[in-house]
Amino acid sequence: MSDSKVDSVVPSEGWHVLHLFFKIEYGQWALLSKEEQLEAKTSLSALVQQIRATDSTQLLMFGMVSPKADIGFMLLTPDLQVANEMEKKLSQSLGPDVLTPVFGYLSMTERSEYTTSDKEYAESLIRDEGMVEGSEELEAKVGEFRARMEKYLQDRLYPNMPDWPVMCFYPMNKRRGDKHNWYSLGFEERKRLMSGHARIGRQWHGKIRQLITGSTGLDDAEWGVTLFAHDTIDVKGIVYEMRFDPVSAEYADFGEFYIGLQLPLDELFRRVQL
């Protein structure tokens, strides 16, 4: 058996994203002595610090709401080997058989294929605002647009996740039914529909931070959707409103929803009564 170093699995762009939700086996936890419980919590604290000190890596922790799960983690890192190692360590961090996985999801940050290009934006300015092709005014507008899109792409591929308290995660697919098949639509029609869908999302700016990650070939659905908010009413509101948009109403299937509260580790321990 070879003992050579395992090759890294680093994407050419973007990060791997792991959502990990666990149930606490309180009966198993109660079998540990007070000293063993303290050692287990200290071990998890040290592991969290180690992960967060890893280059280009983020780890978020949640107290999960409802009996679906007790503790949740969201891990973002460029190297799948690192993600896999951290995942296994987190699952064993409180001791054998204390954390039981109830849901895990692997996806990757990605660019959107429906992003407006510089050329398309310039054409819209000429068509809709009467700007003159080649004019300084047009070039300035396109330059501003290019800078915005570069920041948008950077935020989408290499996001800095917020410390907002409410997190919602759900997987999503596009339908392939006989009547409504997203993949039988032409590219321009899909782009037109997604443009209207995005306009609704922008109305929630300042209330919702959204990360769409791709999981085709990586997990059971095609996308993972992670929402951050200050109040659950905004999560409820944006999902409710989006479902009436044709992209969702006619072409989207939603998976199970998970709600968590982002907490520091000491408060998380208190919340889940460890």
SERO-4910 file (N, C-alpha, C, O; in steps of 0.05 Angstrom, whole numbers):
BEGIN
 pado doro    nc1    nc2    nc3   cac1   cac2   cac3    cc1    cc2    cc3    oc1    oc2    oc3
  Met    A     17    -24      0      0      0      0     18     25      0     36     27     16
  Ser    A     12     43    -18     29     67    -20     25     86      4      3     89     14
  Asp    A     47     98     13     45    117     34     51    145     24     58    163     39
  Ser    A     48    149     -2     54    175    -14     32    195     -6     10    187      1
  Lys    A     40    220     -6     21    241      2     -3    242    -16      0    240    -41
  Val    A    -26    246     -5    -51    248    -21    -52    274    -35    -47    295    -24
  Asp    A    -58    273    -61    -59    297    -77    -83    314    -68   -104    304    -61
  Ser    A    -79    340    -69   -101    359    -63   -121    359    -86   -115    353   -109
  Val    A   -146    366    -79   -167    369    -99   -177    398    -97   -195    404    -82
  Val    A   -164    415   -112   -170    444   -111   -182    453   -138   -170    449   -159
  Pro    A   -206    465   -137   -218    473   -162   -203    497   -175   -189    511   -161
  Ser    A   -206    500   -201   -192    522   -215   -203    549   -206   -188    569   -206
  Glu    A   -228    550   -197   -239    574   -185   -262    565   -166   -275    545   -171
  Gly    A   -266    581   -146   -287    575   -127   -278    558   -104   -256    548   -104
  Trp    A   -297    553    -85   -291    538    -61   -311    514    -59   -333    515    -70
  His    A   -302    494    -44   -320    473    -36   -336    482    -11   -325    497      6
  Val    A   -361    474    -10   -379    482     12   -392    458     23   -405    442      9
  Leu    A   -389    454     49   -402    431     63   -421    441     84   -413    457    102
  His    A   -446    432     83   -465    437    104   -467    410    119   -473    389    108
  Leu    A   -463    411    146   -464    387    163   -482    392    186   -477    411    202
  Phe    A   -503    376    189   -522    379    211   -523    353    227   -524    331    216
  Phe    A   -521    356    254   -519    333    272   -540    333    294   -550    354    302
  Lys    A   -548    309    302   -563    306    327   -544    298    349   -524    284    345
  Ile    A   -549    308    373   -533    301    397   -546    277    410   -570    277    416
  Glu    A   -531    256    415   -540    233    429   -536    238    459   -515    232    470
  Tyr    A   -557    249    472   -554    258    500   -550    234    519   -537    237    540
  Gly    A   -560    211    512   -555    188    529   -526    180    529   -515    174    550
  Gln    A   -513    181    506   -485    175    504   -469    197    518   -449    191    532
  Trp    A   -477    222    515   -463    244    528   -464    241    559   -445    247    573
  Ala    A   -487    232    569   -491    230    598   -474    208    610   -469    208    634
  Leu    A   -464    189    593   -447    168    603   -418    178    608   -403    165    622
  Leu    A   -412    201    597   -385    212    601   -383    226    629   -403    238    638
  Ser    A   -360    224    641   -356    238    666   -354    268    661   -351    277    638
  Lys    A   -356    285    682   -353    314    679   -326    321    666   -325    339    650
  Glu    A   -306    307    674   -279    312    664   -278    305    634   -267    320    618
  Glu    A   -291    283    626   -291    275    598   -308    294    581   -301    300    558
  Gln    A   -330    304    593   -346    324    578   -331    349    574   -332    361    552
  Leu    A   -316    359    594   -300    383    591   -278    379    571   -273    397    555
  Glu    A   -266    356    571   -245    350    552   -256    349    523   -243    359    505
  Ala    A   -280    339    520   -293    337    494   -299    366    483   -294    372    460
  Lys    A   -310    383    500   -316    410    492   -291    426    486   -291    442    467
  Thr    A   -270    421    502   -244    434    496   -233    425    470   -221    441    455
  Ser    A   -237    399    464   -227    389    438   -241    401    415   -228    408    395
  Leu    A   -267    404    417   -282    417    395   -274    447    392   -271    456    370
  Ser    A   -270    461    414   -261    489    413   -234    491    399   -230    509    383
  Ala    A   -216    473    405   -189    474    393   -191    468    363   -177    480    347
  Leu    A   -209    449    356   -213    442    328   -224    465    312   -216    471    290
  Val    A   -243    479    324   -255    503    310   -234    524    305   -233    535    283
  Gln    A   -216    529    325   -195    548    321   -176    539    300   -166    555    284
  Gln    A   -170    513    299   -151    502    279   -163    506    251   -149    514    232
  Ile    A   -189    499    247   -201    502    221   -202    531    212   -196    537    189
  Arg    A   -209    549    230   -211    577    223   -184    590    218   -183    611    205
  Ala    A   -163    577    227   -136    587    221   -125    577    195   -104    585    186
  Thr    A   -140    558    182   -131    547    156   -135    568    134   -155    582    134
  Asp    A   -116    570    116   -117    590     95   -143    588     78   -150    566     70
  Ser    A   -155    610     73   -179    612     55   -202    594     64   -217    584     47
  Thr    A   -204    590     90   -224    572    101   -242    586    121   -232    602    137
  Gln    A   -268    581    119   -287    592    138   -304    570    150   -311    550    137
  Leu    A   -309    572    176   -327    553    190   -347    569    206   -340    585    223
  Leu    A   -373    564    200   -395    576    215   -409    554    231   -411    531    222
  Met    A   -419    562    255   -432    543    272   -460    552    279   -465    576    282
  Phe    A   -479    533    281   -507    540    285   -519    522    307   -514    498    308
  Gly    A   -536    534    323   -555    519    339   -580    515    321   -593    534    314
  Met    A   -586    490    314   -607    484    295   -634    485    309   -637    477    332
  Val    A   -654    496    295   -681    500    305   -698    477    296   -697    468    273
  Ser    A   -714    466    314   -732    443    311   -716    417    316   -692    417    315
  Pro    A   -730    395    320   -717    369    325   -703    357    301   -691    335    304
  Lys    A   -702    370    278   -688    359    255   -658    355    261   -646    336    253
  Ala    A   -646    374    276   -618    373    283   -613    391    307   -630    407    314
  Asp    A   -590    386    319   -582    402    343   -560    422    337   -561    445    344
  Ile    A   -539    413    323   -516    429    317   -511    428    287   -514    407    274
  Gly    A   -504    451    275   -498    453    247   -471    467    242   -463    484    257
  Phe    A   -458    458    221   -433    471    212   -435    478    182   -448    463    167
  Met    A   -424    500    174   -420    507    146   -391    512    142   -379    530    153
  Leu    A   -379    496    125   -350    497    120   -345    505     91   -356    493     73
  Leu    A   -328    525     87   -320    534     61   -290    533     59   -276    544     76
  Thr    A   -279    518     39   -250    515     37   -244    507      8   -260    493     -4
  Pro    A   -221    515     -3   -215    509    -31   -208    480    -36   -212    470    -59
  Asp    A   -197    465    -17   -186    439    -21   -205    417    -10   -211    417     13
  Leu    A   -214    399    -28   -233    378    -19   -220    359      0   -233    348     18
  Gln    A   -194    354     -3   -180    337     17   -182    349     45   -187    335     64
  Val    A   -177    375     47   -179    389     72   -208    388     83   -212    383    106
  Ala    A   -227    393     65   -255    393     73   -263    365     84   -276    364    105
  Asn    A   -254    344     71   -260    317     80   -248    311    107   -261    299    124
  Glu    A   -223    319    111   -209    315    137   -223    330    159   -228    319    181
  Met    A   -231    355    154   -244    371    174   -272    360    181   -280    360    204
  Glu    A   -286    350    160   -312    339    164   -311    315    183   -327    313    202
  Lys    A   -292    297    179   -289    273    196   -282    281    225   -292    269    244
  Lys    A   -264    301    228   -256    310    254   -280    323    269   -283    318    293
  Leu    A   -296    338    255   -319    351    268   -339    330    277   -351    333    299
  Ser    A   -343    309    261   -363    289    268   -355    273    293   -372    262    307
  Gln    A   -329    272    299   -319    257    323   -310    276    345   -299    267    365
  Ser    A   -314    302    342   -302    322    360   -312    320    389   -297    328    407
  Leu    A   -336    311    394   -346    309    421   -344    280    432   -355    274    453
  Gly    A   -330    263    417   -327    236    426   -343    216    409   -361    225    394
  Pro    A   -336    190    410   -350    170    394   -380    169    400   -388    168    423
  Asp    A   -396    169    379   -425    165    381   -440    187    394   -464    184    400
  Val    A   -427    210    399   -442    233    411   -457    249    389   -480    257    394
  Leu    A   -444    253    367   -457    267    344   -465    248    323   -448    233    312
  Thr    A   -491    248    316   -501    231    295   -508    249    271   -525    266    274
  Pro    A   -496    245    248   -503    261    224   -531    256    215   -540    233    212
  Val    A   -547    278    211   -574    275    201   -577    287    173   -596    281    158
  Phe    A   -557    304    165   -558    315    138   -531    326    131   -518    340    147
  Gly    A   -522    321    107   -497    332     97   -501    339     68   -515    325     53
  Tyr    A   -488    361     59   -491    370     31   -465    382     21   -454    400     34
  Leu    A   -456    372     -2   -431    382    -14   -438    398    -39   -454    389    -56
  Ser    A   -427    422    -41   -431    438    -65   -406    456    -69   -387    454    -54
  Met    A   -407    472    -90   -385    490    -96   -395    517   -104   -416    520   -117
  Thr    A   -380    538    -96   -386    565   -106   -381    565   -136   -363    551   -146
  Glu    A   -397    580   -151   -394    580   -180   -404    606   -191   -420    621   -179
  Arg    A   -395    613   -215   -405    636   -229   -431    629   -243   -437    605   -247
  Ser    A   -447    649   -249   -473    645   -263   -469    646   -293   -455    664   -303
  Glu    A   -481    627   -307   -480    628   -336   -497    650   -348   -496    655   -372
  Tyr    A   -514    662   -332   -533    682   -342   -524    711   -336   -540    729   -339
  Thr    A   -499    715   -329   -489    741   -323   -488    758   -348   -480    749   -369
  Thr    A   -497    783   -345   -496    802   -367   -467    810   -374   -452    816   -357
  Ser    A   -460    809   -400   -433    816   -409   -431    846   -413   -451    860   -414
  Asp    A   -406    856   -416   -402    884   -421   -416    893   -447   -428    914   -449
  Lys    A   -414    875   -467   -426    881   -493   -457    883   -491   -469    902   -502
  Glu    A   -469    865   -476   -498    865   -473   -506    890   -457   -527    902   -464
  Tyr    A   -491    897   -437   -498    921   -422   -496    946   -439   -513    964   -438
  Ala    A   -475    948   -455   -472    971   -473   -495    973   -493   -505    995   -498
  Glu    A   -502    950   -504   -525    950   -523   -550    959   -510   -567    973   -522
  Ser    A   -554    952   -484   -579    960   -471   -578    991   -466   -599   1003   -467
  Leu    A   -555   1002   -460   -553   1031   -456   -559   1046   -482   -572   1067   -482
  Ile    A   -549   1035   -504   -554   1048   -530   -583   1046   -538   -595   1065   -547
  Arg    A   -595   1022   -533   -623   1017   -540   -642   1032   -522   -662   1044   -531
  Asp    A   -638   1030   -495   -658   1040   -476   -653   1069   -467   -672   1082   -460
  Glu    A   -628   1078   -468   -622   1105   -458   -612   1124   -479   -606   1147   -474
  Gly    A   -610   1114   -504   -602   1131   -526   -573   1140   -526   -566   1160   -538
  Met    A   -556   1126   -512   -527   1133   -511   -514   1127   -538   -524   1109   -553
  Val    A   -493   1141   -544   -480   1139   -570   -457   1119   -568   -441   1120   -549
  Glu    A   -456   1100   -587   -435   1080   -587   -408   1093   -589   -404   1111   -606
  Gly    A   -389   1085   -572   -362   1097   -573   -359   1122   -557   -337   1133   -555
  Ser    A   -381   1133   -546   -379   1158   -531   -365   1154   -504   -365   1132   -493
  Glu    A   -354   1176   -493   -342   1175   -466   -362   1168   -445   -356   1153   -426
  Glu    A   -386   1178   -448   -407   1172   -428   -413   1142   -427   -416   1131   -406
  Leu    A   -415   1131   -451   -421   1102   -452   -398   1086   -441   -402   1067   -425
  Glu    A   -373   1093   -448   -350   1078   -438   -348   1081   -407   -340   1061   -394
  Ala    A   -355   1104   -396   -354   1107   -367   -375   1090   -354   -369   1077   -333
  Lys    A   -399   1089   -365   -420   1072   -354   -412   1042   -355   -416   1027   -336
  Val    A   -400   1034   -377   -392   1006   -380   -370    999   -360   -369    978   -349
  Gly    A   -351   1019   -356   -330   1015   -337   -340   1011   -309   -330    994   -294
  Glu    A   -360   1027   -301   -372   1025   -275   -386    997   -272   -384    984   -251
  Phe    A   -400    989   -294   -413    963   -294   -393    941   -291   -398    921   -276
  Arg    A   -371    943   -305   -350    922   -304   -339    919   -276   -335    897   -267
  Ala    A   -335    941   -262   -324    940   -235   -344    927   -216   -337    911   -199
  Arg    A   -370    934   -220   -391    921   -203   -392    891   -208   -394    875   -189
  Met    A   -390    883   -233   -392    854   -239   -367    839   -230   -369    816   -222
  Glu    A   -344    852   -230   -320    839   -219   -323    834   -190   -315    812   -180
  Lys    A   -334    853   -175   -339    849   -146   -360    828   -142   -357    811   -124
  Tyr    A   -381    828   -158   -402    808   -156   -391    780   -160   -397    761   -145
  Leu    A   -373    777   -180   -362    750   -186   -343    742   -163   -343    719   -155
  Gln    A   -327    761   -153   -310    754   -130   -326    746   -106   -319    726    -92
  Asp    A   -348    760   -100   -364    753    -77   -378    727    -81   -384    712    -61
  Arg    A   -384    720   -105   -398    695   -111   -379    671   -109   -387    650    -99
  Leu    A   -355    674   -119   -336    652   -120   -321    649    -93   -316    627    -84
  Tyr    A   -315    672    -80   -300    672    -55   -314    689    -34   -304    710    -26
  Pro    A   -337    680    -25   -354    696     -8   -342    699     20   -329    681     30
  Asn    A   -348    722     32   -342    726     60   -369    724     75   -384    743     74
  Met    A   -374    702     88   -400    697     99   -405    715    123   -387    721    139
  Pro    A   -430    725    125   -437    745    146   -441    732    173   -445    708    175
  Asp    A   -441    749    194   -446    739    221   -475    743    228   -482    743    252
  Trp    A   -493    746    209   -521    750    214   -532    726    229   -523    703    223
  Pro    A   -551    729    247   -559    708    265   -574    685    253   -572    662    262
  Val    A   -591    690    232   -609    669    222   -598    657    196   -591    672    178
  Met    A   -596    631    195   -588    617    171   -610    598    162   -622    584    178
  Cys    A   -614    597    136   -633    578    124   -618    564    101   -605    577     84
  Phe    A   -620    538    100   -608    523     78   -629    504     66   -645    491     81
  Tyr    A   -629    502     39   -646    482     26   -634    475     -1   -622    493    -15
  Pro    A   -636    450    -10   -627    442    -37   -649    448    -57   -673    450    -49
  Met    A   -642    450    -82   -662    457   -103   -654    445   -129   -631    442   -136
  Asn    A   -675    436   -144   -671    426   -171   -688    442   -191   -708    454   -183
  Lys    A   -680    442   -216   -697    452   -238   -712    428   -250   -701    406   -253
  Arg    A   -738    432   -256   -755    410   -265   -748    400   -294   -739    415   -311
  Arg    A   -753    374   -298   -749    362   -324   -775    347   -332   -775    326   -344
  Gly    A   -798    359   -325   -824    347   -330   -832    348   -360   -819    361   -376
  Asp    A   -854    334   -366   -864    335   -393   -874    362   -401   -870    371   -424
  Lys    A   -886    377   -382   -897    403   -388   -877    425   -383   -873    443   -399
  His    A   -863    423   -360   -844    444   -353   -816    431   -350   -811    418   -330
  Asn    A   -800    435   -370   -773    425   -371   -754    448   -375   -752    459   -397
  Trp    A   -739    455   -354   -721    478   -355   -700    474   -376   -692    493   -390
  Tyr    A   -691    450   -380   -669    444   -398   -677    441   -426   -660    438   -444
  Ser    A   -703    442   -432   -712    443   -459   -716    472   -469   -720    476   -493
  Leu    A   -713    491   -451   -715    519   -459   -689    528   -472   -668    518   -465
  Gly    A   -691    547   -491   -667    559   -503   -653    577   -483   -665    586   -463
  Phe    A   -627    581   -488   -611    597   -469   -623    625   -465   -624    634   -442
  Glu    A   -631    639   -486   -641    666   -484   -666    667   -467   -670    686   -451
  Glu    A   -683    647   -469   -708    646   -453   -701    641   -424   -712    654   -406
  Arg    A   -682    623   -419   -674    618   -391   -661    643   -379   -666    650   -356
  Lys    A   -645    657   -395   -632    681   -385   -653    703   -379   -650    717   -359
  Arg    A   -673    705   -396   -694    725   -391   -709    719   -365   -715    737   -350
  Leu    A   -716    694   -361   -730    686   -337   -712    691   -312   -722    700   -291
  Met    A   -687    684   -313   -669    688   -291   -665    717   -284   -660    724   -261
  Ser    A   -666    734   -305   -663    763   -300   -686    773   -283   -681    789   -265
  Gly    A   -710    765   -289   -733    773   -273   -732    761   -245   -739    774   -225
  His    A   -722    737   -243   -719    724   -217   -699    739   -199   -704    743   -176
  Ala    A   -677    748   -212   -656    762   -197   -666    790   -187   -659    799   -166
  Arg    A   -684    802   -203   -695    828   -195   -710    826   -169   -709    844   -152
  Ile    A   -725    805   -166   -739    801   -140   -720    798   -117   -724    809    -96
  Gly    A   -699    782   -122   -679    778   -101   -666    804    -92   -660    808    -68
  Arg    A   -660    822   -111   -647    848   -104   -665    866    -87   -655    884    -74
  Gln    A   -691    861    -87   -709    877    -71   -704    871    -41   -713    887    -24
  Trp    A   -691    849    -35   -686    842     -7   -658    849      2   -648    839     22
  His    A   -645    867    -13   -618    876     -6   -618    889     22   -635    905     28
  Gly    A   -599    881     38   -598    891     66   -613    875     86   -609    877    110
  Lys    A   -631    858     76   -646    840     93   -638    811     90   -640    795    109
  Ile    A   -629    804     66   -622    776     60   -594    776     47   -590    791     28
  Arg    A   -577    759     56   -552    752     42   -555    724     31   -561    705     47
  Gln    A   -551    720      6   -557    695     -7   -532    683    -21   -517    698    -34
  Leu    A   -527    657    -17   -505    644    -31   -517    620    -45   -528    601    -33
  Ile    A   -514    620    -72   -523    597    -89   -498    581    -96   -480    592   -108
  Thr    A   -498    556    -90   -475    539    -96   -484    515   -113   -506    505   -110
  Gly    A   -467    507   -131   -474    486   -150   -466    458   -140   -445    455   -127
  Ser    A   -484    439   -145   -478    412   -135   -485    390   -155   -487    367   -148
  Thr    A   -487    397   -181   -491    378   -201   -468    358   -202   -445    367   -205
  Gly    A   -473    333   -199   -452    313   -199   -438    310   -172   -421    292   -168
  Leu    A   -445    327   -152   -432    326   -126   -451    316   -104   -443    303    -85
  Asp    A   -477    322   -107   -497    314    -87   -524    309   -101   -526    310   -125
  Asp    A   -544    304    -85   -570    294    -96   -585    315   -112   -600    308   -130
  Ala    A   -582    341   -105   -595    362   -119   -575    377   -137   -552    370   -138
  Glu    A   -585    397   -151   -567    412   -169   -556    438   -157   -535    447   -166
  Trp    A   -569    448   -137   -559    472   -124   -565    471    -94   -583    457    -85
  Gly    A   -548    485    -79   -554    490    -51   -559    520    -47   -544    536    -58
  Val    A   -579    527    -32   -586    555    -27   -582    560      3   -594    547     20
  Thr    A   -564    579      9   -560    587     37   -568    616     40   -558    634     26
  Leu    A   -586    622     58   -596    649     63   -588    657     92   -589    641    110
  Phe    A   -579    682     94   -573    694    121   -591    718    124   -596    733    105
  Ala    A   -601    721    148   -620    743    154   -617    752    183   -605    737    199
  His    A   -628    775    189   -629    784    217   -655    775    231   -656    774    255
  Asp    A   -675    768    214   -701    760    225   -713    739    207   -711    740    183
  Thr    A   -725    719    219   -737    697    204   -760    707    186   -765    694    166
  Ile    A   -772    729    192   -794    739    175   -784    746    147   -799    744    128
  Asp    A   -758    754    145   -747    760    119   -741    734    103   -744    734     79
  Val    A   -732    713    117   -729    688    103   -756    678     92   -758    670     69
  Lys    A   -776    679    109   -803    671    101   -812    688     78   -825    678     59
  Gly    A   -807    714     79   -817    732     59   -804    728     31   -818    727     11
  Ile    A   -777    725     30   -765    722      4   -771    695     -9   -775    694    -33
  Val    A   -772    674      7   -779    648     -4   -808    648    -14   -814    637    -35
  Tyr    A   -826    660      2   -854    662     -6   -857    677    -33   -871    668    -51
  Glu    A   -843    700    -35   -846    717    -59   -833    703    -83   -844    704   -105
  Met    A   -810    691    -79   -796    678   -101   -812    655   -113   -811    650   -137
  Arg    A   -828    642    -96   -843    619   -106   -865    626   -126   -875    609   -140
  Phe    A   -872    652   -127   -892    661   -146   -880    669   -172   -894    673   -192
  Asp    A   -853    672   -172   -839    679   -197   -839    654   -215   -836    632   -205
  Pro    A   -842    657   -242   -843    634   -260   -820    615   -257   -823    591   -260
  Val    A   -795    625   -252   -772    607   -249   -777    587   -227   -770    563   -230
  Ser    A   -789    596   -205   -795    577   -183   -822    563   -187   -823    539   -184
  Ala    A   -842    578   -194   -869    567   -196   -871    545   -217   -886    525   -213
  Glu    A   -857    548   -239   -860    529   -261   -836    510   -264   -839    488   -275
  Tyr    A   -813    518   -253   -789    503   -260   -773    493   -236   -753    479   -240
  Ala    A   -780    500   -211   -763    494   -188   -776    474   -169   -800    475   -164
  Asp    A   -760    456   -159   -768    438   -138   -750    442   -114   -725    442   -116
  Phe    A   -762    447    -90   -747    454    -66   -744    429    -49   -762    413    -47
  Gly    A   -721    426    -37   -716    404    -18   -724    412     10   -739    431     14
  Glu    A   -715    397     30   -721    402     58   -707    427     68   -684    432     61
  Phe    A   -721    443     84   -710    467     95   -698    463    123   -709    448    139
  Tyr    A   -675    475    128   -662    474    154   -657    503    163   -646    519    148
  Ile    A   -665    509    188   -661    535    200   -641    532    223   -644    515    240
  Gly    A   -622    550    224   -603    551    246   -598    579    256   -603    598    241
  Leu    A   -588    581    280   -580    607    292   -550    607    295   -539    590    309
  Gln    A   -537    627    283   -508    628    285   -500    638    312   -508    660    321
  Leu    A   -484    622    326   -477    627    354   -447    623    359   -435    606    346
  Pro    A   -435    638    378   -408    631    387   -409    605    401   -430    596    411
  Leu    A   -385    592    403   -385    564    413   -394    562    442   -408    543    448
  Asp    A   -387    581    459   -395    579    487   -426    580    490   -438    566    506
  Glu    A   -438    598    473   -467    600    474   -480    576    461   -501    567    469
  Leu    A   -467    564    441   -477    540    428   -478    517    448   -497    502    449
  Phe    A   -457    514    464   -456    493    484   -479    497    504   -492    478    512
  Arg    A   -483    522    512   -505    527    531   -532    522    519   -549    511    532
  Arg    A   -535    530    494   -561    527    480   -569    498    477   -592    491    481
  Val    A   -549    481    471   -556    452    467   -552    436    492   -553    412    492
  Gln    A   -546    450    515   -545    438    541   -523    417    544   -528    395    554
  Leu    A   -499    425    535   -476    408    539   -459    418    562   -438    407    568
***
